[in-house]
Amino acid sequence: MGGVQFEEEDVTEEPTSEAPETPEGEEPIKQRKNGLYPGVSDELTASMKSGWADTEQHDPEPLAQAPQTARRRAALSARFPGDRLVVPAGNLRTRSNDTDYSFRASTEYAYLTGDQTEDGVLVLEPEAGGGHTATLYLLPRSDRENGEFWLDGQGELWVGRRLSLTEAEKRLGLPARDVRKLADELRDATGPVRIVRGHDAGLETALTDKVTGERDEELRVFLSEQRLVKDEFEIGQLQAAVDSTVRGFEDVVKVLDKARATSERYIEGTFFLRARVEGHDVGYGTIAAAGPHATTLHWVRNDGPVRSGELLLLDAGVETTTLYTADVTRTLPVNGTYSPLQRKVYEAVHEAQEAGIAAVRPGAKYRDFHDAAQHVLATRLVEWGLVEGPVERVLELGLQRRWTLHGTGHMLGMDVHDCAAARTETYVDGTLEPGMCLTVEPGLYFQPDDLTVPEEYRGIGVRIEDDILVTEDGNRVLSAALPRTADDVEAWMARLTG
């Protein structure tokens, strides 16, 4: 049924009857060019208007996170008194011709509402006495009177039922209105307005003379920093994402023989199945990097061979149905056993990760875990004769970065690189607090064409990554169920494949 939509262009044949009448002010429904039906008869129009059961949900269950989203909106309101705040979910984006990419609501919108539907918009309207009135603007149920529900490519018979506005109000805990009228309302708005940019070009156009880049950026930064500390609901979702991810890694180990017979794509597809069955999707493009591909940090082509005797660097995370993602990496021997050199490199990375994790605690500087891990890696590189010491010189000049390349971690949450718009002083120059969640992921990567290292090192890439929650008295490794030492990895793989 792919691509059989009724919306791109008007039909060229002469119709047997006019399409159902369109209410004033609405765009007429367009039928697909080269469709097999040249028009709609009066009799079919009448038939499609009647004979449908009432499917209104009178008591929909409120979202579990509704109390948290209300508190988040209250904090946003307090930060920007007197300003109208516009937070869009985003729109469908065309993949090719009349097919769209899978929709993923903007993080800011989902964080503040719990809703994930396309075209949705949260508006906080300032009240005269202070505070804001929050309203959610959504597409209502598709119209059965004008035929939208079966003639339009986004009608409910084509893409599925939407919540009615009344259902949405009960489920999300705030008033809902028809989003199709919002752009006109915003054009007539007075007073200061801020919008989260990059998600809804139509609304940005409607507000073009009312907003400034500087003010909008202040809104984006605040919403990013608001997510630095996770509440209990978020921590539970992150743990659920990690637990599913652990099962996904187990799935991969069990089918490594099939991956050897095919390619890295078998690994990617195996993990994706777990993500779709237990969550919403993968949180980012899976990195299934075998052999020398492991030295490419973001290898997502996943079209290379999987060979016995080489390493598989698997960096993957399940995204929950509430859009919280895990981010875990293991570097596994494809045949189940590390070679002596692979083990030496792996154990150096593991030692660096242990030092990094130990530095994660409340009151510590955010940079501490990175510095601790980098010190270990630099020490090993000097010991192996790959770079001239002393270690302090190597770190001061950043010489270890030829083989370590990236930072040792990042914040984690609804975005895999969460809180990315936060100010430097509150993020990388900030202090860790209970409730923050981050990754610790040191790595060593010896490129296949790196002539500065002995030949036997070339093509070896190792990264170990875990998701860490800052607690009141230290930290908790959310992904502790996955083994990390070389011995434990080998025993785990033997148990799963034996």
C-alpha positions as CSV (number, residue, x, y, z in Angstrom):
1,M,0.0,0.0,0.0
2,G,3.1,2.3,0.1
3,G,2.6,5.6,-1.7
4,V,-1.0,5.1,-2.6
5,Q,-2.0,8.6,-1.3
6,F,-4.6,11.1,-2.5
7,E,-2.9,14.4,-1.9
8,E,-0.1,15.6,-4.1
9,E,-1.8,17.0,-7.2
10,D,-5.3,17.4,-8.7
11,V,-6.5,14.6,-10.9
12,T,-6.3,15.3,-14.6
13,E,-9.3,13.2,-15.7
14,E,-12.8,14.6,-15.7
15,P,-14.4,13.5,-12.4
16,T,-17.9,11.9,-12.4
17,S,-18.8,14.2,-9.5
18,E,-17.3,17.1,-7.6
19,A,-15.3,16.2,-4.5
20,P,-17.1,16.7,-1.2
21,E,-17.6,20.4,-0.5
22,T,-14.8,22.0,1.6
23,P,-15.7,24.3,4.5
24,E,-14.9,27.9,4.1
25,G,-11.3,28.8,5.0
26,E,-9.9,25.3,4.6
27,E,-7.7,24.0,1.8
28,P,-9.6,21.8,-0.7
29,I,-8.7,18.1,-0.6
30,K,-6.5,17.2,-3.5
31,Q,-6.5,13.8,-5.1
32,R,-3.4,12.0,-6.3
33,K,-2.4,12.5,-9.9
34,N,-2.6,9.2,-11.9
35,G,-4.9,7.7,-9.3
36,L,-7.1,4.9,-10.7
37,Y,-10.4,6.6,-9.7
38,P,-11.2,9.8,-11.8
39,G,-13.6,11.2,-9.3
40,V,-16.1,10.7,-6.4
41,S,-19.7,9.9,-7.1
42,D,-22.5,11.5,-5.1
43,E,-23.6,8.1,-4.0
44,L,-20.1,7.2,-2.6
45,T,-19.9,10.6,-0.9
46,A,-23.1,9.9,0.8
47,S,-22.1,6.4,1.8
48,M,-18.8,7.6,3.3
49,K,-20.5,10.1,5.5
50,S,-22.6,7.7,7.4
51,G,-22.6,4.3,9.0
52,W,-19.7,4.8,11.3
53,A,-19.7,3.9,15.0
54,D,-18.9,6.5,17.7
55,T,-15.3,5.8,18.7
56,E,-14.8,8.7,21.1
57,Q,-12.8,7.7,24.2
58,H,-14.6,9.2,27.1
59,D,-12.1,8.3,29.9
60,P,-8.6,8.1,28.4
61,E,-5.9,7.3,30.9
62,P,-3.7,10.4,31.7
63,L,-0.1,10.1,30.7
64,A,2.2,8.8,33.5
65,Q,4.4,11.9,33.2
66,A,1.6,14.4,33.2
67,P,2.5,15.7,36.7
68,Q,6.1,16.2,35.6
69,T,5.2,18.0,32.4
70,A,3.1,20.4,34.3
71,R,6.0,21.2,36.7
72,R,8.3,21.7,33.7
73,R,5.8,24.2,32.1
74,A,5.5,26.0,35.4
75,A,9.3,26.4,35.6
76,L,9.3,27.7,32.0
77,S,6.6,30.2,32.8
78,A,8.5,31.5,35.8
79,R,11.6,32.1,33.7
80,F,9.9,34.2,31.0
81,P,7.2,36.3,32.6
82,G,5.1,38.3,30.2
83,D,6.4,36.6,27.0
84,R,4.3,34.4,24.7
85,L,6.2,31.1,24.3
86,V,5.7,28.9,21.3
87,V,7.1,25.4,21.3
88,P,6.4,23.3,18.1
89,A,6.5,19.5,17.7
90,G,7.6,19.8,14.1
91,N,6.1,18.6,10.8
92,L,6.4,15.6,8.6
93,R,9.4,15.7,6.2
94,T,9.3,14.3,2.8
95,R,11.7,11.4,2.2
96,S,11.0,10.9,-1.5
97,N,8.0,12.0,-3.6
98,D,5.0,11.2,-1.5
99,T,6.6,9.2,1.3
100,D,7.7,10.8,4.6
101,Y,10.4,10.1,7.1
102,S,9.2,8.6,10.4
103,F,8.1,11.4,12.6
104,R,9.9,12.2,15.9
105,A,8.5,15.1,17.9
106,S,11.0,17.8,18.9
107,T,12.6,17.1,22.3
108,E,11.5,20.5,23.8
109,Y,7.8,19.8,22.8
110,A,7.7,16.3,24.1
111,Y,9.5,17.2,27.3
112,L,6.9,19.9,28.1
113,T,3.8,18.0,27.0
114,G,4.4,14.3,26.7
115,D,2.7,14.5,23.3
116,Q,4.5,13.1,20.2
117,T,2.1,14.0,17.3
118,E,3.2,15.9,14.2
119,D,2.1,19.6,13.8
120,G,1.4,20.0,17.5
121,V,2.3,23.3,19.1
122,L,2.5,24.3,22.8
123,V,1.7,27.9,23.4
124,L,2.1,29.6,26.8
125,E,0.0,32.8,26.8
126,P,1.0,35.4,29.4
127,E,-1.7,36.3,31.8
128,A,-2.3,39.9,33.0
129,G,-1.8,39.0,36.7
130,G,1.4,36.9,36.0
131,G,2.0,33.4,34.9
132,H,0.8,31.8,31.7
133,T,-2.1,29.9,30.3
134,A,-0.8,26.8,28.5
135,T,-2.7,25.6,25.5
136,L,-1.9,22.7,23.2
137,Y,-2.7,23.2,19.5
138,L,-3.2,19.9,17.7
139,L,-4.8,18.5,14.5
140,P,-8.4,17.4,15.5
141,R,-9.9,14.1,14.3
142,S,-10.1,14.2,10.5
143,D,-13.4,15.4,9.1
144,R,-15.9,12.9,8.0
145,E,-18.3,15.4,6.6
146,N,-16.0,16.8,3.9
147,G,-14.3,13.5,3.2
148,E,-10.9,14.3,4.6
149,F,-10.7,11.1,6.6
150,W,-10.6,9.0,3.5
151,L,-9.6,11.3,0.6
152,D,-6.6,13.1,2.1
153,G,-3.3,11.4,2.3
154,Q,-3.1,12.2,6.0
155,G,-6.7,11.2,6.7
156,E,-7.4,8.7,9.4
157,L,-8.2,5.8,7.0
158,W,-4.7,6.2,5.5
159,V,-2.5,6.9,8.5
160,G,-4.5,6.0,11.6
161,R,-6.8,7.6,14.1
162,R,-5.9,10.8,15.9
163,L,-7.1,11.8,19.3
164,S,-10.0,14.2,19.4
165,L,-9.2,17.5,21.1
166,T,-11.3,16.4,24.1
167,E,-9.4,13.2,24.4
168,A,-6.1,15.0,24.1
169,E,-7.1,17.4,26.9
170,K,-7.9,14.5,29.3
171,R,-4.8,12.5,28.4
172,L,-2.2,15.4,28.4
173,G,-3.7,17.5,31.2
174,L,-4.1,20.9,29.4
175,P,-6.6,22.5,27.1
176,A,-6.4,21.7,23.3
177,R,-7.4,23.7,20.3
178,D,-7.3,23.3,16.5
179,V,-3.7,24.0,15.3
180,R,-4.9,24.9,11.8
181,K,-6.0,28.3,13.1
182,L,-2.8,29.0,15.1
183,A,-0.7,30.7,12.4
184,D,-3.3,33.4,11.9
185,E,-3.7,33.9,15.6
186,L,0.1,34.4,16.0
187,R,0.2,36.9,13.2
188,D,-2.2,39.1,15.1
189,A,-0.4,38.6,18.5
190,T,0.9,41.5,20.3
191,G,3.7,41.7,22.9
192,P,7.0,39.8,23.1
193,V,7.1,36.3,21.6
194,R,9.7,33.6,21.7
195,I,9.7,30.4,19.6
196,V,11.9,27.3,19.5
197,R,13.2,27.5,16.0
198,G,14.0,24.8,13.5
199,H,10.9,22.7,13.7
200,D,8.0,24.6,12.1
201,A,8.8,26.9,9.2
202,G,5.2,28.1,8.8
203,L,5.0,29.4,12.4
204,E,8.4,31.0,12.1
205,T,7.2,32.9,9.1
206,A,4.0,33.9,10.8
207,L,6.1,35.4,13.7
208,T,8.9,36.8,11.6
209,D,8.3,40.4,12.6
210,K,7.7,39.5,16.3
211,V,10.8,37.5,17.3
212,T,14.5,37.9,17.4
213,G,17.3,35.3,17.1
214,E,18.8,36.4,20.5
215,R,15.5,36.0,22.4
216,D,14.7,32.7,20.8
217,E,18.1,31.4,21.6
218,E,17.6,32.3,25.3
219,L,14.4,30.1,25.2
220,R,16.3,27.2,23.6
221,V,19.2,27.4,26.0
222,F,16.8,27.5,29.1
223,L,14.9,24.4,27.8
224,S,18.3,22.6,27.3
225,E,19.5,23.4,30.8
226,Q,16.2,22.5,32.3
227,R,16.9,18.9,31.3
228,L,20.3,18.7,33.0
229,V,18.9,17.2,36.2
230,K,16.5,14.3,35.6
231,D,13.4,13.7,37.7
232,E,12.3,10.2,39.0
233,F,10.2,9.5,35.9
234,E,13.1,10.3,33.6
235,I,15.5,8.1,35.6
236,G,13.0,5.2,35.3
237,Q,12.7,5.7,31.6
238,L,16.5,5.8,31.1
239,Q,16.9,2.6,33.1
240,A,14.2,1.0,31.0
241,A,16.0,2.1,27.8
242,V,19.3,0.7,29.1
243,D,17.6,-2.6,30.1
244,S,16.2,-3.1,26.6
245,T,19.6,-2.1,25.2
246,V,21.3,-4.9,27.2
247,R,18.9,-7.4,25.8
248,G,19.6,-6.0,22.3
249,F,23.4,-6.6,22.8
250,E,22.6,-10.2,23.9
251,D,20.5,-10.6,20.8
252,V,23.5,-9.6,18.7
253,V,26.0,-11.9,20.3
254,K,23.6,-14.8,19.7
255,V,23.6,-14.2,15.9
256,L,27.2,-13.3,15.3
257,D,27.5,-16.5,13.1
258,K,24.8,-15.1,10.8
259,A,26.5,-11.7,10.8
260,R,29.8,-13.4,9.7
261,A,27.8,-15.0,6.8
262,T,26.3,-11.7,5.8
263,S,27.6,-8.3,7.0
264,E,27.4,-5.6,9.7
265,R,23.8,-5.0,8.5
266,Y,22.7,-8.2,10.2
267,I,23.9,-6.8,13.5
268,E,22.2,-3.5,12.9
269,G,18.9,-5.2,12.0
270,T,19.1,-7.5,15.0
271,F,19.4,-4.7,17.4
272,F,16.8,-2.6,15.6
273,L,14.2,-5.5,16.1
274,R,14.7,-5.2,19.9
275,A,14.4,-1.4,19.8
276,R,11.1,-1.6,17.8
277,V,9.6,-4.4,19.9
278,E,10.4,-2.8,23.3
279,G,10.7,0.9,22.5
280,H,9.9,3.6,20.0
281,D,13.1,3.3,17.9
282,V,16.8,3.4,18.2
283,G,18.0,6.6,19.8
284,Y,20.5,7.2,17.1
285,G,22.0,5.4,14.1
286,T,23.5,2.1,15.3
287,I,27.2,1.8,14.9
288,A,28.0,-1.8,14.0
289,A,31.7,-1.4,13.2
290,A,33.6,-4.6,12.5
291,G,37.4,-4.8,11.9
292,P,39.0,-1.6,10.8
293,H,35.6,0.1,10.7
294,A,35.8,0.3,14.5
295,T,38.4,3.1,14.0
296,T,35.7,5.3,12.4
297,L,33.9,7.0,15.3
298,H,30.5,7.2,13.7
299,W,30.5,4.3,11.3
300,V,26.8,3.9,10.4
301,R,27.0,2.5,6.9
302,N,27.1,-0.9,8.4
303,D,27.8,-2.6,5.1
304,G,31.1,-4.3,5.8
305,P,32.2,-7.8,6.5
306,V,32.3,-9.4,10.0
307,R,35.3,-11.6,10.3
308,S,36.5,-14.1,12.9
309,G,39.6,-12.8,14.6
310,E,38.6,-9.2,14.4
311,L,36.7,-6.9,16.8
312,L,33.2,-5.7,16.6
313,L,32.5,-2.2,18.1
314,L,28.8,-2.0,18.7
315,D,27.5,1.4,19.8
316,A,23.7,1.3,20.1
317,G,20.8,2.4,22.2
318,V,17.1,1.7,22.5
319,E,14.8,4.8,22.6
320,T,11.7,4.3,24.8
321,T,8.2,5.1,23.8
322,T,8.6,8.3,25.8
323,L,11.7,9.2,23.8
324,Y,14.4,8.6,26.4
325,T,17.5,6.8,25.0
326,A,20.3,4.6,26.2
327,D,23.8,4.9,24.7
328,V,26.0,1.9,25.3
329,T,29.2,0.6,23.6
330,R,31.0,-2.7,23.8
331,T,33.9,-3.9,21.7
332,L,33.6,-7.7,21.3
333,P,35.9,-10.3,19.8
334,V,33.9,-11.7,16.8
335,N,35.1,-15.3,17.6
336,G,34.6,-14.9,21.3
337,T,38.3,-14.5,22.3
338,Y,40.5,-11.4,22.3
339,S,44.0,-11.8,20.8
340,P,46.9,-10.8,23.1
341,L,47.2,-7.3,21.4
342,Q,43.4,-6.8,21.3
343,R,43.2,-7.6,25.0
344,K,46.1,-5.2,25.8
345,V,44.3,-2.3,24.1
346,Y,40.9,-3.3,25.5
347,E,42.2,-3.5,29.1
348,A,43.8,-0.1,28.7
349,V,40.5,1.4,27.6
350,H,38.7,-0.4,30.5
351,E,41.2,0.9,33.0
352,A,40.6,4.4,31.6
353,Q,36.8,3.9,31.9
354,E,37.1,2.7,35.5
355,A,39.1,5.9,36.4
356,G,36.4,8.0,34.7
357,I,33.5,6.4,36.4
358,A,35.2,6.7,39.8
359,A,35.4,10.5,39.2
360,V,31.6,10.8,38.7
361,R,30.0,12.1,41.9
362,P,28.1,15.1,43.2
363,G,30.2,18.2,43.6
364,A,32.8,17.0,41.1
365,K,33.6,19.1,38.1
366,Y,32.0,17.8,34.9
367,R,35.5,17.7,33.3
368,D,37.0,15.4,36.0
369,F,35.9,12.1,34.5
370,H,37.3,13.1,31.2
371,D,40.6,14.2,32.6
372,A,40.9,11.0,34.7
373,A,40.3,8.7,31.7
374,Q,42.6,10.7,29.4
375,H,45.4,10.5,32.0
376,V,45.2,6.7,31.9
377,L,45.2,6.5,28.1
378,A,48.1,8.9,27.8
379,T,50.1,6.9,30.3
380,R,49.5,3.6,28.4
381,L,50.4,5.3,25.0
382,V,53.7,6.5,26.5
383,E,54.4,3.1,28.0
384,W,53.9,1.4,24.7
385,G,56.3,3.8,23.0
386,L,53.7,5.3,20.7
387,V,54.2,8.8,21.9
388,E,57.1,10.5,23.7
389,G,56.5,11.4,27.4
390,P,56.3,12.5,30.0
391,V,52.6,12.0,30.4
392,E,52.0,15.6,31.6
393,R,53.6,16.9,28.4
394,V,51.4,14.6,26.3
395,L,48.2,15.8,28.0
396,E,49.2,19.5,27.9
397,L,49.8,19.3,24.2
398,G,46.9,17.0,23.6
399,L,49.1,14.5,21.7
400,Q,47.1,11.5,22.9
401,R,44.1,12.8,20.8
402,R,45.6,11.3,17.7
403,W,44.4,8.0,19.0
404,T,41.6,9.0,21.4
405,L,40.0,11.6,19.3
406,H,36.8,12.4,21.2
407,G,35.6,13.6,24.6
408,T,35.0,10.9,27.2
409,G,31.3,11.4,27.6
410,H,28.2,13.6,27.3
411,M,24.9,14.2,29.0
412,L,22.2,11.7,28.2
413,G,18.4,11.9,28.1
414,M,15.7,12.5,25.5
415,D,18.6,13.3,23.1
416,V,21.5,11.0,22.9
417,H,23.7,14.2,23.3
418,D,21.3,15.8,25.7
419,C,21.3,19.4,26.8
420,A,23.6,20.3,23.9
421,A,22.4,24.0,23.8
422,A,23.2,24.6,27.5
423,R,25.7,27.3,28.3
424,T,29.3,26.1,28.7
425,E,29.5,27.4,32.2
426,T,26.6,25.1,33.2
427,Y,27.6,22.1,31.2
428,V,31.3,21.3,30.5
429,D,32.5,23.9,33.0
430,G,29.8,23.0,35.5
431,T,29.5,20.8,38.5
432,L,27.8,17.4,38.7
433,E,24.6,17.2,40.7
434,P,22.4,14.2,41.7
435,G,20.0,13.3,38.9
436,M,22.4,14.1,36.1
437,C,22.9,11.3,33.7
438,L,25.9,11.0,31.4
439,T,28.1,8.6,29.5
440,V,31.6,7.6,30.2
441,E,33.2,6.3,27.0
442,P,36.9,6.4,26.5
443,G,38.4,4.8,23.4
444,L,41.6,4.1,21.5
445,Y,41.6,4.0,17.7
446,F,44.5,3.1,15.5
447,Q,43.7,3.9,11.9
448,P,44.5,1.4,9.2
449,D,46.8,3.9,7.5
450,D,48.6,5.3,10.6
451,L,52.3,4.8,9.9
452,T,53.3,6.2,13.4
453,V,52.2,2.9,15.1
454,P,53.5,-0.7,14.6
455,E,51.6,-2.5,11.9
456,E,49.9,-4.9,14.3
457,Y,48.1,-2.0,16.0
458,R,46.6,-0.7,12.7
459,G,42.9,-1.3,12.3
460,I,42.2,-1.9,16.0
461,G,39.5,0.3,17.5
462,V,38.1,-0.1,21.1
463,R,35.5,1.9,22.9
464,I,33.7,1.0,26.1
465,E,30.7,3.1,27.0
466,D,28.3,3.0,29.9
467,D,25.4,5.2,31.1
468,I,26.0,6.7,34.6
469,L,23.5,8.3,37.0
470,V,24.9,10.8,39.5
471,T,23.5,9.9,42.9
472,E,23.5,11.6,46.3
473,D,26.5,9.6,47.4
474,G,28.3,8.8,44.2
475,N,27.0,7.2,41.0
476,R,25.1,4.2,39.7
477,V,26.0,2.5,36.5
478,L,22.7,2.0,34.8
479,S,24.2,-0.4,32.3
480,A,26.0,-2.6,34.8
481,A,24.2,-5.7,33.6
482,L,26.6,-5.8,30.5
483,P,30.0,-7.2,31.3
484,R,33.0,-4.9,30.9
485,T,36.2,-6.7,31.8
486,A,37.8,-8.7,29.0
487,D,37.4,-12.0,31.0
488,D,33.8,-11.3,31.7
489,V,33.0,-10.4,28.1
490,E,34.5,-13.6,26.9
491,A,32.6,-15.7,29.5
492,W,29.4,-13.8,28.7
493,M,29.8,-14.5,24.9
494,A,30.6,-18.2,25.5
495,R,27.5,-18.5,27.7
496,L,25.2,-16.9,25.1
497,T,26.6,-18.9,22.1
498,G,27.4,-22.2,23.8
